[in-house]
Amino acid sequence: MNLIINLEPLLKPLTGIGHYTRELARELTREPVAGSEKSESDEIAGLLGPRIVHLHNDHPLLSGDPDVKDRAENCPSVGAETPSPAPEGRLSQWARRYLRNGATRYLYHKATGLQLRRYATRQPNPETALYWEPNYVRLPWPGKSVVTVHDLSHRRFPEYHPKDRIAFLERHLEASLTGATRINVVSRFTADELTALYDIDPARIDIVSPGVAERFFDVDAQQCERVRKRHDLPAHYCLSVGTLEPRKNLPRLLDAFLDQSLRRQRECPLLLAGQPGWGDQQLSRKALDAFEDGRLRQLGYIQDRDLPALYANATLFAYLSRYEGFGMPVIEAMAAGVPVITADRTATREVAADAALKVDPDDTGAIRQALERLQDDSSLRQSLGEAGRLRARHFTWQHSAANLRASFRQAMSH
């Protein structure tokens, strides 16, 4: 079986969907996709903007090193004998600049759709080729396909998204779901949302949850100290990780943090890690003052190699998103042994199970009490840290890849 994967999520600084795509693509290159003996005619290809590349386990886009991912543009295209002479990183730089713009994203999808159709015509037996779209909207493809849906917040909370994103999904998602042979989701919660909002037959849905990499479990003291010095981390801090956008509910977390005494804020400051998203992130005068004197800090985008130790050094981790299809930072923090506070709704309730403090994300007082409780109760921090590590062990990329392969087999036998 030949598999082609849309690699668009890997062309930008990686958010959750990018990590999901990369880790699963990496697992797929390690073993035969169909779970049987691999033949010489089988291949895994990646749709990379206007080109199609051969995917292998040490491909730069799958290496896990964010410093080399832009070198992927110099890897051979399918059918090419030598690398393209294009300047290093040109495609990724273009993607970071233009893929958030509705008009240029439309043109990008037109171009990639055309390349995908050309690839389909080159298949000697189209019935043995499968297209996996890891990011919602299926491009034109004449054969069998699997589409992954991560959440449906654009339907439940359209105010949490830019208007052009809503328009794009409303225009294309339903047709993508209809055209897909199988639909993957990342949680039982999202499966139920698909059925409720799009009337999708549950028999067409497969759950392929994210995993958590082993590096989050195995952070040593040297890594912790190196990252502490690199980012000038305090001895104690509360951490929150995620793209800075309205859905993540950061204003409520900031209010809860700032409602604590100044002594608490100084002893355990709040550090925010994540790249800017969208929306007007207006800060109160109290928050601005807290940033000025270090009680609040914004770390920006943290590279992969530093993220496990950033978690492990934290006193506690808070993730109070009002809507999640899964919530990968929750299990990453748990794997690092950090006690977690998260929302008691949507998928984070499912993912955290009984291994975290769960609170109403709209209740500032409840969030503040949870922050203070974990700061004060060392035995609770220890018990939640241990429970979290056990819970995170339920989510491995190997298990996720096995579920994805099973979904592919289902699609091919349809």
Contacts in CASP RR format, 6 or more apart in sequence:
PFRMAT RR
TARGET T0000
AUTHOR 0000-0000-0000
METHOD contacts of the structure
MODEL  1
MNLIINLEPLLKPLTGIGHYTRELARELTREPVAGSEKSESDEIAGLLGP
RIVHLHNDHPLLSGDPDVKDRAENCPSVGAETPSPAPEGRLSQWARRYLR
NGATRYLYHKATGLQLRRYATRQPNPETALYWEPNYVRLPWPGKSVVTVH
DLSHRRFPEYHPKDRIAFLERHLEASLTGATRINVVSRFTADELTALYDI
DPARIDIVSPGVAERFFDVDAQQCERVRKRHDLPAHYCLSVGTLEPRKNL
PRLLDAFLDQSLRRQRECPLLLAGQPGWGDQQLSRKALDAFEDGRLRQLG
YIQDRDLPALYANATLFAYLSRYEGFGMPVIEAMAAGVPVITADRTATRE
VAADAALKVDPDDTGAIRQALERLQDDSSLRQSLGEAGRLRARHFTWQHS
AANLRASFRQAMSH
1 33 0 8 1.000
1 34 0 8 1.000
1 42 0 8 1.000
1 128 0 8 1.000
1 129 0 8 1.000
1 130 0 8 1.000
1 408 0 8 1.000
1 412 0 8 1.000
2 41 0 8 1.000
2 42 0 8 1.000
2 43 0 8 1.000
2 44 0 8 1.000
2 45 0 8 1.000
2 123 0 8 1.000
2 128 0 8 1.000
2 129 0 8 1.000
2 130 0 8 1.000
3 28 0 8 1.000
3 33 0 8 1.000
3 43 0 8 1.000
3 44 0 8 1.000
3 45 0 8 1.000
3 129 0 8 1.000
3 130 0 8 1.000
3 131 0 8 1.000
3 132 0 8 1.000
3 408 0 8 1.000
4 44 0 8 1.000
4 45 0 8 1.000
4 46 0 8 1.000
4 47 0 8 1.000
4 52 0 8 1.000
4 116 0 8 1.000
4 119 0 8 1.000
4 129 0 8 1.000
4 130 0 8 1.000
4 131 0 8 1.000
4 132 0 8 1.000
5 21 0 8 1.000
5 25 0 8 1.000
5 28 0 8 1.000
5 44 0 8 1.000
5 45 0 8 1.000
5 46 0 8 1.000
5 47 0 8 1.000
5 55 0 8 1.000
5 131 0 8 1.000
5 132 0 8 1.000
5 134 0 8 1.000
6 46 0 8 1.000
6 47 0 8 1.000
6 112 0 8 1.000
6 116 0 8 1.000
6 131 0 8 1.000
6 132 0 8 1.000
6 133 0 8 1.000
6 134 0 8 1.000
6 135 0 8 1.000
6 139 0 8 1.000
7 21 0 8 1.000
7 25 0 8 1.000
7 46 0 8 1.000
7 47 0 8 1.000
7 48 0 8 1.000
7 49 0 8 1.000
7 53 0 8 1.000
7 61 0 8 1.000
8 47 0 8 1.000
8 49 0 8 1.000
8 95 0 8 1.000
8 99 0 8 1.000
8 108 0 8 1.000
8 112 0 8 1.000
8 135 0 8 1.000
9 15 0 8 1.000
9 17 0 8 1.000
9 18 0 8 1.000
9 20 0 8 1.000
9 21 0 8 1.000
9 22 0 8 1.000
9 134 0 8 1.000
9 135 0 8 1.000
10 18 0 8 1.000
10 21 0 8 1.000
10 22 0 8 1.000
10 61 0 8 1.000
10 69 0 8 1.000
10 72 0 8 1.000
11 48 0 8 1.000
11 49 0 8 1.000
11 91 0 8 1.000
11 92 0 8 1.000
11 95 0 8 1.000
11 96 0 8 1.000
11 99 0 8 1.000
12 18 0 8 1.000
12 92 0 8 1.000
12 95 0 8 1.000
12 96 0 8 1.000
12 99 0 8 1.000
13 66 0 8 1.000
13 96 0 8 1.000
13 275 0 8 1.000
13 301 0 8 1.000
14 22 0 8 1.000
14 66 0 8 1.000
14 304 0 8 1.000
15 242 0 8 1.000
15 243 0 8 1.000
15 275 0 8 1.000
16 150 0 8 1.000
16 210 0 8 1.000
16 328 0 8 1.000
17 134 0 8 1.000
17 135 0 8 1.000
17 150 0 8 1.000
18 134 0 8 1.000
19 210 0 8 1.000
19 328 0 8 1.000
20 134 0 8 1.000
20 148 0 8 1.000
20 150 0 8 1.000
20 186 0 8 1.000
20 210 0 8 1.000
20 328 0 8 1.000
21 134 0 8 1.000
21 135 0 8 1.000
22 61 0 8 1.000
22 62 0 8 1.000
22 64 0 8 1.000
23 210 0 8 1.000
23 211 0 8 1.000
23 213 0 8 1.000
23 397 0 8 1.000
23 400 0 8 1.000
24 134 0 8 1.000
24 208 0 8 1.000
24 397 0 8 1.000
24 400 0 8 1.000
24 401 0 8 1.000
24 404 0 8 1.000
25 44 0 8 1.000
25 55 0 8 1.000
25 61 0 8 1.000
25 62 0 8 1.000
26 57 0 8 1.000
26 62 0 8 1.000
26 64 0 8 1.000
26 397 0 8 1.000
27 397 0 8 1.000
27 398 0 8 1.000
27 400 0 8 1.000
27 401 0 8 1.000
27 404 0 8 1.000
28 44 0 8 1.000
28 55 0 8 1.000
28 401 0 8 1.000
28 404 0 8 1.000
28 405 0 8 1.000
29 44 0 8 1.000
29 55 0 8 1.000
29 56 0 8 1.000
29 57 0 8 1.000
29 59 0 8 1.000
29 62 0 8 1.000
30 57 0 8 1.000
31 401 0 8 1.000
31 405 0 8 1.000
32 38 0 8 1.000
32 42 0 8 1.000
33 42 0 8 1.000
33 44 0 8 1.000
33 130 0 8 1.000
33 405 0 8 1.000
33 408 0 8 1.000
34 405 0 8 1.000
34 408 0 8 1.000
34 409 0 8 1.000
34 412 0 8 1.000
35 405 0 8 1.000
35 409 0 8 1.000
43 54 0 8 1.000
44 54 0 8 1.000
44 55 0 8 1.000
44 56 0 8 1.000
45 52 0 8 1.000
45 53 0 8 1.000
45 54 0 8 1.000
45 55 0 8 1.000
45 78 0 8 1.000
45 119 0 8 1.000
46 52 0 8 1.000
46 53 0 8 1.000
46 54 0 8 1.000
46 55 0 8 1.000
47 112 0 8 1.000
47 115 0 8 1.000
47 116 0 8 1.000
47 119 0 8 1.000
47 139 0 8 1.000
48 61 0 8 1.000
48 72 0 8 1.000
48 73 0 8 1.000
48 91 0 8 1.000
49 91 0 8 1.000
49 95 0 8 1.000
49 108 0 8 1.000
49 111 0 8 1.000
49 112 0 8 1.000
49 115 0 8 1.000
50 111 0 8 1.000
50 112 0 8 1.000
50 115 0 8 1.000
51 77 0 8 1.000
51 78 0 8 1.000
51 84 0 8 1.000
51 115 0 8 1.000
52 77 0 8 1.000
52 78 0 8 1.000
52 115 0 8 1.000
52 119 0 8 1.000
53 59 0 8 1.000
53 72 0 8 1.000
53 75 0 8 1.000
53 76 0 8 1.000
53 77 0 8 1.000
53 78 0 8 1.000
54 75 0 8 1.000
54 76 0 8 1.000
54 78 0 8 1.000
55 61 0 8 1.000
55 62 0 8 1.000
59 72 0 8 1.000
59 75 0 8 1.000
60 68 0 8 1.000
60 69 0 8 1.000
60 70 0 8 1.000
60 71 0 8 1.000
60 72 0 8 1.000
60 75 0 8 1.000
61 69 0 8 1.000
61 72 0 8 1.000
63 69 0 8 1.000
64 304 0 8 1.000
65 304 0 8 1.000
65 305 0 8 1.000
66 303 0 8 1.000
66 304 0 8 1.000
66 305 0 8 1.000
67 303 0 8 1.000
69 92 0 8 1.000
70 88 0 8 1.000
70 89 0 8 1.000
70 92 0 8 1.000
70 93 0 8 1.000
71 88 0 8 1.000
71 89 0 8 1.000
72 89 0 8 1.000
72 91 0 8 1.000
72 92 0 8 1.000
73 84 0 8 1.000
73 86 0 8 1.000
73 87 0 8 1.000
73 88 0 8 1.000
73 89 0 8 1.000
73 90 0 8 1.000
73 91 0 8 1.000
73 92 0 8 1.000
74 83 0 8 1.000
74 84 0 8 1.000
74 86 0 8 1.000
74 88 0 8 1.000
75 83 0 8 1.000
76 82 0 8 1.000
76 83 0 8 1.000
76 84 0 8 1.000
77 84 0 8 1.000
78 119 0 8 1.000
95 108 0 8 1.000
98 104 0 8 1.000
98 105 0 8 1.000
98 108 0 8 1.000
99 105 0 8 1.000
99 108 0 8 1.000
100 278 0 8 1.000
101 164 0 8 1.000
102 164 0 8 1.000
102 168 0 8 1.000
105 164 0 8 1.000
105 168 0 8 1.000
106 168 0 8 1.000
109 137 0 8 1.000
109 139 0 8 1.000
112 139 0 8 1.000
113 139 0 8 1.000
113 140 0 8 1.000
116 131 0 8 1.000
116 139 0 8 1.000
116 140 0 8 1.000
116 141 0 8 1.000
117 140 0 8 1.000
117 141 0 8 1.000
117 142 0 8 1.000
120 126 0 8 1.000
120 129 0 8 1.000
120 141 0 8 1.000
120 142 0 8 1.000
120 143 0 8 1.000
123 129 0 8 1.000
126 142 0 8 1.000
126 143 0 8 1.000
127 143 0 8 1.000
127 144 0 8 1.000
128 412 0 8 1.000
129 143 0 8 1.000
129 144 0 8 1.000
130 143 0 8 1.000
130 144 0 8 1.000
130 145 0 8 1.000
130 146 0 8 1.000
130 408 0 8 1.000
130 411 0 8 1.000
130 412 0 8 1.000
131 138 0 8 1.000
131 139 0 8 1.000
131 141 0 8 1.000
131 143 0 8 1.000
131 144 0 8 1.000
131 145 0 8 1.000
131 146 0 8 1.000
132 145 0 8 1.000
132 146 0 8 1.000
132 147 0 8 1.000
132 148 0 8 1.000
132 404 0 8 1.000
132 408 0 8 1.000
133 139 0 8 1.000
133 145 0 8 1.000
133 146 0 8 1.000
133 147 0 8 1.000
133 148 0 8 1.000
133 176 0 8 1.000
133 180 0 8 1.000
134 148 0 8 1.000
135 148 0 8 1.000
135 150 0 8 1.000
136 147 0 8 1.000
136 148 0 8 1.000
136 149 0 8 1.000
136 150 0 8 1.000
136 169 0 8 1.000
136 173 0 8 1.000
136 176 0 8 1.000
137 147 0 8 1.000
137 168 0 8 1.000
137 169 0 8 1.000
137 172 0 8 1.000
137 173 0 8 1.000
137 176 0 8 1.000
138 145 0 8 1.000
138 147 0 8 1.000
138 175 0 8 1.000
138 176 0 8 1.000
138 179 0 8 1.000
138 180 0 8 1.000
143 181 0 8 1.000
144 181 0 8 1.000
144 411 0 8 1.000
144 412 0 8 1.000
144 414 0 8 1.000
145 179 0 8 1.000
145 180 0 8 1.000
145 181 0 8 1.000
145 411 0 8 1.000
146 180 0 8 1.000
146 181 0 8 1.000
146 182 0 8 1.000
146 183 0 8 1.000
146 184 0 8 1.000
146 404 0 8 1.000
146 407 0 8 1.000
146 408 0 8 1.000
146 411 0 8 1.000
147 176 0 8 1.000
147 177 0 8 1.000
147 180 0 8 1.000
147 182 0 8 1.000
147 183 0 8 1.000
147 184 0 8 1.000
148 183 0 8 1.000
148 184 0 8 1.000
148 185 0 8 1.000
148 186 0 8 1.000
148 208 0 8 1.000
149 173 0 8 1.000
149 177 0 8 1.000
149 183 0 8 1.000
149 184 0 8 1.000
149 185 0 8 1.000
149 190 0 8 1.000
149 194 0 8 1.000
150 185 0 8 1.000
150 186 0 8 1.000
150 190 0 8 1.000
150 325 0 8 1.000
150 326 0 8 1.000
151 186 0 8 1.000
151 190 0 8 1.000
151 193 0 8 1.000
151 323 0 8 1.000
151 324 0 8 1.000
151 325 0 8 1.000
151 326 0 8 1.000
151 347 0 8 1.000
152 190 0 8 1.000
152 193 0 8 1.000
152 194 0 8 1.000
152 197 0 8 1.000
153 160 0 8 1.000
153 161 0 8 1.000
153 247 0 8 1.000
153 323 0 8 1.000
153 325 0 8 1.000
154 160 0 8 1.000
154 161 0 8 1.000
154 165 0 8 1.000
154 166 0 8 1.000
154 169 0 8 1.000
154 170 0 8 1.000
155 193 0 8 1.000
155 197 0 8 1.000
156 193 0 8 1.000
156 197 0 8 1.000
156 323 0 8 1.000
157 247 0 8 1.000
157 322 0 8 1.000
157 323 0 8 1.000
158 166 0 8 1.000
159 246 0 8 1.000
160 245 0 8 1.000
160 246 0 8 1.000
160 247 0 8 1.000
160 322 0 8 1.000
160 323 0 8 1.000
161 247 0 8 1.000
161 278 0 8 1.000
162 278 0 8 1.000
162 279 0 8 1.000
174 198 0 8 1.000
177 183 0 8 1.000
177 194 0 8 1.000
177 198 0 8 1.000
177 200 0 8 1.000
180 204 0 8 1.000
181 411 0 8 1.000
181 414 0 8 1.000
182 204 0 8 1.000
182 205 0 8 1.000
182 206 0 8 1.000
182 407 0 8 1.000
182 408 0 8 1.000
182 410 0 8 1.000
182 411 0 8 1.000
182 414 0 8 1.000
183 194 0 8 1.000
183 200 0 8 1.000
183 204 0 8 1.000
183 205 0 8 1.000
183 206 0 8 1.000
184 205 0 8 1.000
184 206 0 8 1.000
184 207 0 8 1.000
184 208 0 8 1.000
184 404 0 8 1.000
184 407 0 8 1.000
185 191 0 8 1.000
185 194 0 8 1.000
185 205 0 8 1.000
185 206 0 8 1.000
185 207 0 8 1.000
185 208 0 8 1.000
186 207 0 8 1.000
186 208 0 8 1.000
186 209 0 8 1.000
186 210 0 8 1.000
186 325 0 8 1.000
186 326 0 8 1.000
186 347 0 8 1.000
187 207 0 8 1.000
187 209 0 8 1.000
187 325 0 8 1.000
187 326 0 8 1.000
187 347 0 8 1.000
187 350 0 8 1.000
187 351 0 8 1.000
188 207 0 8 1.000
188 350 0 8 1.000
189 325 0 8 1.000
189 346 0 8 1.000
189 347 0 8 1.000
189 350 0 8 1.000
190 325 0 8 1.000
190 326 0 8 1.000
190 347 0 8 1.000
191 202 0 8 1.000
191 205 0 8 1.000
191 207 0 8 1.000
193 325 0 8 1.000
194 200 0 8 1.000
194 205 0 8 1.000
195 201 0 8 1.000
195 202 0 8 1.000
195 205 0 8 1.000
206 403 0 8 1.000
206 406 0 8 1.000
206 407 0 8 1.000
206 410 0 8 1.000
207 403 0 8 1.000
208 400 0 8 1.000
208 403 0 8 1.000
208 404 0 8 1.000
208 407 0 8 1.000
209 326 0 8 1.000
209 395 0 8 1.000
209 400 0 8 1.000
209 403 0 8 1.000
210 326 0 8 1.000
210 327 0 8 1.000
210 328 0 8 1.000
210 331 0 8 1.000
210 395 0 8 1.000
210 397 0 8 1.000
210 400 0 8 1.000
211 328 0 8 1.000
211 331 0 8 1.000
211 395 0 8 1.000
211 396 0 8 1.000
211 397 0 8 1.000
211 399 0 8 1.000
211 400 0 8 1.000
212 328 0 8 1.000
212 331 0 8 1.000
212 332 0 8 1.000
212 334 0 8 1.000
212 335 0 8 1.000
212 392 0 8 1.000
212 395 0 8 1.000
212 396 0 8 1.000
212 397 0 8 1.000
213 397 0 8 1.000
215 308 0 8 1.000
216 307 0 8 1.000
216 308 0 8 1.000
216 311 0 8 1.000
216 332 0 8 1.000
216 335 0 8 1.000
216 336 0 8 1.000
216 392 0 8 1.000
217 335 0 8 1.000
217 336 0 8 1.000
217 389 0 8 1.000
217 392 0 8 1.000
218 308 0 8 1.000
219 308 0 8 1.000
219 309 0 8 1.000
219 311 0 8 1.000
219 312 0 8 1.000
219 336 0 8 1.000
223 308 0 8 1.000
223 309 0 8 1.000
223 312 0 8 1.000
224 309 0 8 1.000
224 312 0 8 1.000
224 313 0 8 1.000
226 309 0 8 1.000
227 233 0 8 1.000
227 306 0 8 1.000
227 309 0 8 1.000
227 310 0 8 1.000
227 313 0 8 1.000
228 309 0 8 1.000
228 313 0 8 1.000
230 306 0 8 1.000
231 299 0 8 1.000
231 302 0 8 1.000
231 306 0 8 1.000
231 310 0 8 1.000
233 271 0 8 1.000
233 310 0 8 1.000
233 313 0 8 1.000
234 269 0 8 1.000
236 267 0 8 1.000
236 268 0 8 1.000
236 315 0 8 1.000
237 268 0 8 1.000
237 269 0 8 1.000
237 270 0 8 1.000
237 271 0 8 1.000
237 313 0 8 1.000
237 314 0 8 1.000
237 315 0 8 1.000
238 257 0 8 1.000
238 268 0 8 1.000
238 269 0 8 1.000
238 270 0 8 1.000
238 271 0 8 1.000
238 314 0 8 1.000
238 315 0 8 1.000
238 316 0 8 1.000
238 317 0 8 1.000
238 318 0 8 1.000
238 371 0 8 1.000
239 270 0 8 1.000
239 271 0 8 1.000
239 273 0 8 1.000
239 310 0 8 1.000
239 311 0 8 1.000
239 314 0 8 1.000
239 316 0 8 1.000
239 317 0 8 1.000
239 318 0 8 1.000
239 333 0 8 1.000
239 338 0 8 1.000
240 250 0 8 1.000
240 253 0 8 1.000
240 270 0 8 1.000
240 271 0 8 1.000
240 272 0 8 1.000
240 273 0 8 1.000
240 317 0 8 1.000
240 318 0 8 1.000
240 319 0 8 1.000
240 320 0 8 1.000
241 273 0 8 1.000
241 274 0 8 1.000
241 302 0 8 1.000
241 307 0 8 1.000
241 310 0 8 1.000
241 311 0 8 1.000
241 317 0 8 1.000
241 319 0 8 1.000
241 329 0 8 1.000
241 332 0 8 1.000
241 333 0 8 1.000
242 248 0 8 1.000
242 273 0 8 1.000
242 274 0 8 1.000
242 319 0 8 1.000
242 329 0 8 1.000
243 274 0 8 1.000
243 275 0 8 1.000
243 276 0 8 1.000
243 277 0 8 1.000
244 250 0 8 1.000
244 272 0 8 1.000
244 274 0 8 1.000
244 275 0 8 1.000
244 276 0 8 1.000
244 277 0 8 1.000
244 281 0 8 1.000
245 277 0 8 1.000
245 278 0 8 1.000
245 279 0 8 1.000
246 279 0 8 1.000
247 321 0 8 1.000
247 322 0 8 1.000
247 323 0 8 1.000
248 320 0 8 1.000
248 321 0 8 1.000
249 320 0 8 1.000
249 321 0 8 1.000
249 322 0 8 1.000
249 343 0 8 1.000
249 361 0 8 1.000
250 272 0 8 1.000
250 281 0 8 1.000
252 320 0 8 1.000
252 361 0 8 1.000
252 362 0 8 1.000
252 364 0 8 1.000
252 367 0 8 1.000
253 270 0 8 1.000
253 318 0 8 1.000
253 320 0 8 1.000
253 367 0 8 1.000
254 270 0 8 1.000
254 283 0 8 1.000
254 284 0 8 1.000
254 287 0 8 1.000
254 296 0 8 1.000
255 284 0 8 1.000
255 364 0 8 1.000
256 364 0 8 1.000
256 365 0 8 1.000
256 367 0 8 1.000
256 368 0 8 1.000
256 371 0 8 1.000
257 265 0 8 1.000
257 270 0 8 1.000
257 290 0 8 1.000
257 296 0 8 1.000
257 368 0 8 1.000
257 371 0 8 1.000
258 265 0 8 1.000
258 284 0 8 1.000
258 286 0 8 1.000
258 287 0 8 1.000
258 290 0 8 1.000
259 364 0 8 1.000
259 365 0 8 1.000
259 368 0 8 1.000
260 368 0 8 1.000
260 371 0 8 1.000
260 372 0 8 1.000
262 295 0 8 1.000
264 372 0 8 1.000
264 375 0 8 1.000
265 290 0 8 1.000
265 295 0 8 1.000
266 295 0 8 1.000
267 375 0 8 1.000
268 315 0 8 1.000
268 316 0 8 1.000
268 375 0 8 1.000
269 294 0 8 1.000
269 295 0 8 1.000
269 296 0 8 1.000
269 297 0 8 1.000
270 295 0 8 1.000
270 296 0 8 1.000
270 297 0 8 1.000
270 318 0 8 1.000
271 296 0 8 1.000
271 297 0 8 1.000
271 298 0 8 1.000
271 299 0 8 1.000
271 314 0 8 1.000
272 296 0 8 1.000
272 297 0 8 1.000
272 298 0 8 1.000
272 299 0 8 1.000
272 300 0 8 1.000
273 299 0 8 1.000
273 300 0 8 1.000
273 301 0 8 1.000
273 302 0 8 1.000
273 307 0 8 1.000
273 310 0 8 1.000
274 299 0 8 1.000
274 300 0 8 1.000
274 301 0 8 1.000
274 302 0 8 1.000
275 300 0 8 1.000
275 301 0 8 1.000
283 291 0 8 1.000
287 296 0 8 1.000
290 296 0 8 1.000
291 297 0 8 1.000
291 298 0 8 1.000
299 310 0 8 1.000
302 310 0 8 1.000
307 332 0 8 1.000
308 332 0 8 1.000
308 335 0 8 1.000
308 336 0 8 1.000
311 317 0 8 1.000
311 332 0 8 1.000
311 333 0 8 1.000
311 335 0 8 1.000
311 336 0 8 1.000
311 337 0 8 1.000
311 338 0 8 1.000
312 336 0 8 1.000
312 337 0 8 1.000
312 338 0 8 1.000
314 333 0 8 1.000
314 338 0 8 1.000
315 338 0 8 1.000
315 374 0 8 1.000
315 375 0 8 1.000
315 381 0 8 1.000
316 338 0 8 1.000
316 339 0 8 1.000
316 340 0 8 1.000
316 341 0 8 1.000
316 371 0 8 1.000
316 374 0 8 1.000
316 375 0 8 1.000
316 381 0 8 1.000
317 329 0 8 1.000
317 333 0 8 1.000
317 338 0 8 1.000
317 339 0 8 1.000
317 340 0 8 1.000
317 341 0 8 1.000
318 340 0 8 1.000
318 341 0 8 1.000
318 342 0 8 1.000
318 367 0 8 1.000
318 370 0 8 1.000
318 371 0 8 1.000
319 327 0 8 1.000
319 329 0 8 1.000
319 330 0 8 1.000
319 333 0 8 1.000
319 340 0 8 1.000
319 341 0 8 1.000
319 342 0 8 1.000
319 343 0 8 1.000
319 348 0 8 1.000
320 341 0 8 1.000
320 342 0 8 1.000
320 343 0 8 1.000
320 359 0 8 1.000
320 361 0 8 1.000
320 367 0 8 1.000
321 327 0 8 1.000
321 342 0 8 1.000
321 343 0 8 1.000
321 346 0 8 1.000
321 348 0 8 1.000
321 361 0 8 1.000
322 343 0 8 1.000
322 345 0 8 1.000
322 346 0 8 1.000
322 361 0 8 1.000
322 362 0 8 1.000
323 345 0 8 1.000
323 346 0 8 1.000
324 343 0 8 1.000
324 346 0 8 1.000
324 347 0 8 1.000
324 348 0 8 1.000
325 346 0 8 1.000
325 347 0 8 1.000
326 347 0 8 1.000
326 351 0 8 1.000
327 347 0 8 1.000
327 348 0 8 1.000
327 351 0 8 1.000
330 340 0 8 1.000
330 342 0 8 1.000
330 348 0 8 1.000
330 351 0 8 1.000
330 352 0 8 1.000
330 356 0 8 1.000
331 351 0 8 1.000
331 391 0 8 1.000
331 392 0 8 1.000
331 395 0 8 1.000
332 392 0 8 1.000
333 340 0 8 1.000
334 340 0 8 1.000
334 352 0 8 1.000
334 355 0 8 1.000
334 356 0 8 1.000
334 385 0 8 1.000
334 388 0 8 1.000
334 389 0 8 1.000
334 391 0 8 1.000
334 392 0 8 1.000
335 388 0 8 1.000
335 389 0 8 1.000
335 392 0 8 1.000
335 393 0 8 1.000
337 385 0 8 1.000
337 386 0 8 1.000
337 388 0 8 1.000
337 389 0 8 1.000
338 385 0 8 1.000
339 356 0 8 1.000
339 357 0 8 1.000
339 374 0 8 1.000
339 380 0 8 1.000
339 381 0 8 1.000
339 384 0 8 1.000
339 385 0 8 1.000
340 352 0 8 1.000
340 355 0 8 1.000
340 356 0 8 1.000
340 357 0 8 1.000
340 384 0 8 1.000
340 385 0 8 1.000
340 388 0 8 1.000
341 356 0 8 1.000
341 357 0 8 1.000
341 358 0 8 1.000
341 359 0 8 1.000
341 367 0 8 1.000
341 370 0 8 1.000
341 371 0 8 1.000
341 374 0 8 1.000
342 348 0 8 1.000
342 349 0 8 1.000
342 352 0 8 1.000
342 356 0 8 1.000
342 357 0 8 1.000
342 358 0 8 1.000
342 359 0 8 1.000
343 349 0 8 1.000
343 358 0 8 1.000
343 359 0 8 1.000
343 360 0 8 1.000
343 361 0 8 1.000
344 358 0 8 1.000
344 359 0 8 1.000
344 360 0 8 1.000
344 361 0 8 1.000
345 360 0 8 1.000
345 361 0 8 1.000
348 358 0 8 1.000
349 358 0 8 1.000
352 358 0 8 1.000
352 391 0 8 1.000
353 391 0 8 1.000
354 387 0 8 1.000
355 384 0 8 1.000
355 385 0 8 1.000
355 387 0 8 1.000
355 388 0 8 1.000
355 390 0 8 1.000
355 391 0 8 1.000
356 384 0 8 1.000
356 388 0 8 1.000
357 370 0 8 1.000
357 373 0 8 1.000
357 374 0 8 1.000
357 384 0 8 1.000
359 366 0 8 1.000
359 367 0 8 1.000
359 369 0 8 1.000
359 370 0 8 1.000
360 366 0 8 1.000
361 367 0 8 1.000
373 380 0 8 1.000
374 380 0 8 1.000
374 381 0 8 1.000
374 384 0 8 1.000
END
